[in-house]
Amino acid sequence: MAIRPPQTLKSTGRKVPVTKYRNVSPTQTLRRFTVIWARNDGVPFITTGFFAVLRRTNGSFVQAVNFDGFGTARFSRVRTPTNQPYILRTFRDDGTLFRVRSVPAGVSSFVVIG
């Protein structure tokens, strides 16, 4: 369990004891593997009509999902953190291949840049 550093209360400037937060678990976790497709400046692409295919490194098919309009694809069959590496391919709806990326094991999300 991670121990959080002391925090300063805004109203009084006093330090909050660390022991107050020992049993707090993270709340912002991704339960399923998520891919974000962004431009070089960090802004997500408008990805309506695009999809992604996830395969294991041995070539076996895992899942294909559509991107939403905000550059995000969520693979509902892949729990996080991932326990093995994957190959991610992104396509346009007419089948044109855009990107191929290697996804390492042990991640909850992955960003395709460019």
C-alpha positions in Angstrom: 0.0 0.0 0.0 1.4 3.4 -1.0 1.9 5.9 1.8 0.8 9.4 0.8 2.9 12.4 1.7 1.6 14.9 4.3 -0.8 17.4 2.8 -1.4 21.0 3.8 -4.9 22.0 4.6 -5.8 25.2 2.6 -7.7 26.9 5.3 -5.2 26.5 8.2 -1.9 25.6 6.7 -1.6 22.6 9.2 -0.1 19.3 8.1 -2.5 16.4 7.9 -1.1 13.2 9.5 -0.2 10.4 7.0 -2.0 7.9 9.1 -5.3 9.4 8.1 -4.8 8.1 4.5 -3.3 4.7 5.1 -6.4 2.7 4.1 -7.3 4.9 1.0 -7.1 2.9 -2.2 -6.8 4.5 -5.6 -10.1 5.5 -7.2 -8.9 6.4 -10.7 -8.0 3.0 -12.1 -8.7 1.7 -15.5 -10.2 -1.8 -15.3 -9.9 -2.5 -19.0 -7.1 -1.8 -21.5 -7.6 1.7 -23.0 -5.9 3.2 -26.1 -5.8 6.9 -26.8 -4.8 8.2 -30.2 -3.3 11.7 -30.0 -1.5 14.2 -32.2 2.1 15.2 -31.5 0.9 18.2 -29.5 -1.2 15.9 -27.2 -4.6 16.7 -28.6 -6.6 13.5 -29.3 -7.5 12.9 -33.0 -11.1 13.0 -34.1 -11.3 9.2 -34.7 -14.9 8.6 -35.8 -14.7 5.8 -38.4 -11.5 4.3 -37.1 -10.9 1.0 -35.3 -8.1 -0.9 -33.5 -7.2 -4.5 -33.6 -5.3 -6.1 -30.7 -3.3 -9.3 -31.2 -0.9 -11.3 -29.0 2.8 -11.4 -30.1 2.2 -14.9 -31.4 -0.4 -13.5 -33.8 -3.6 -14.8 -32.1 -6.5 -12.4 -32.3 -7.7 -10.8 -29.0 -10.3 -8.1 -29.9 -11.2 -5.4 -32.4 -12.9 -2.2 -31.2 -14.1 1.1 -32.6 -12.6 4.4 -31.5 -15.0 6.9 -30.3 -15.0 10.5 -31.7 -12.5 11.6 -29.0 -9.6 9.3 -29.8 -10.4 6.6 -27.2 -10.7 2.8 -27.7 -11.6 0.5 -24.8 -10.8 -3.2 -25.0 -13.4 -4.9 -22.8 -11.7 -8.3 -23.0 -8.3 -7.2 -21.7 -8.0 -6.7 -17.9 -5.4 -4.3 -16.5 -2.6 -4.2 -15.8 -1.9 -6.3 -18.9 0.1 -9.5 -18.2 1.6 -9.9 -21.7 2.8 -7.8 -24.6 0.4 -7.1 -27.5 0.6 -5.8 -31.0 -1.9 -2.9 -31.7 -3.0 -2.0 -35.2 -5.1 1.0 -36.0 -7.3 1.2 -39.2 -9.7 3.5 -41.0 -13.2 2.0 -41.6 -12.2 1.2 -45.2 -9.4 -1.1 -44.0 -6.5 1.2 -44.5 -3.8 0.5 -41.9 -2.5 3.6 -40.1 -0.3 2.6 -37.3 1.3 -0.6 -35.8 2.6 -0.3 -32.2 4.0 -2.8 -29.7 2.3 -2.6 -26.3 4.4 -3.8 -23.4 3.1 -6.0 -20.6 2.1 -4.3 -17.3 0.1 -1.3 -18.5 -3.4 -0.1 -18.1 -3.5 2.3 -21.1 -1.4 3.2 -24.1 -1.1 6.3 -26.2 -0.5 6.2 -29.9 1.2 9.5 -30.9 1.0 10.7 -34.4 
